[in-house]
């Protein structure tokens, strides 16, 4: 696997047209990747660019050890994104997670003591049969830990999963909309009181703790997707590797260059990219700039959807920022996707 990853990285570097700003090791369990192999990949990446501002590694709490932390820090990883999900052991068992709540808290403290200044803790809310008090306990425990970034996501029921099957069969309930809304408002209140800035629907950060890789993604900055199941964006089209490890390695070994590697390519029209920029932009505190959208895509939502735009301003679904951009206020962010979809460019 490592050889295939290194080969793809070399090929990608040959087509590089700009500096590398951020690196993100995610998707799966990069925290169990052999340290020496990760070091070789980091050496190759640093040889390509000296402008890297942030390197993030997704880590499971049970994989975090003092030895790995020291090695990750020494090789230039600057942010750990730790998949806590909950501190409630019953919930963690329901999610089939391998760690306990105490182990997750210990992992975060170890990372901070090792010298990591940027630590993201992940939580999930909107779970069935969960009380407001349970969610508050999760939040309070997380916010008492040495993190500078919190990602909190609503539970998503995927159709082709065990949970999705149970919901479809009626053996598993889902959270009521009112409970999800209440949990969201508690999330906003608790993080604000703890000094976190709510800078995207699901992301909160202390001063200096914004995740740069995430912000680049929301702004439509091109990025490479390297490895099995990895997704990338070349500025115009999206692409994805086969998710099977063996097939990915074989595809690299059989190729002479990156152009020989079979990829699933999603050819994006201007309307697709416009809609994606509106969707991701309205999920952030920075919002969208209609003038910039007009320059890049030739479409101004204030003109193209004039009546809906005026109505959104009147209903306070949109507010005007001092710099001329527009955003969704925090108390309406839970409905960001529905608001954004009103301005989608539906091409014929």
PyMOL commands that set and color helices and strands:
alter all, ss='L'
color gray80, all
select helices_A, chain A and resi 2-14+30-32+35-48+61-63+66-74+89-94+101-114+132-143+162-169+177-193+212-218+245-253+258-260+270-281+290-297+301-304+306-314+330-341
alter helices_A, ss='H'
color red, helices_A
select strands_A, chain A and resi 22-25+54-59+79-85+118-125+149-154+197-200+203-205+231-233+238-240+264-266+319-320+326-327
alter strands_A, ss='S'
color yellow, strands_A
deselect
rebuild
show_as cartoon
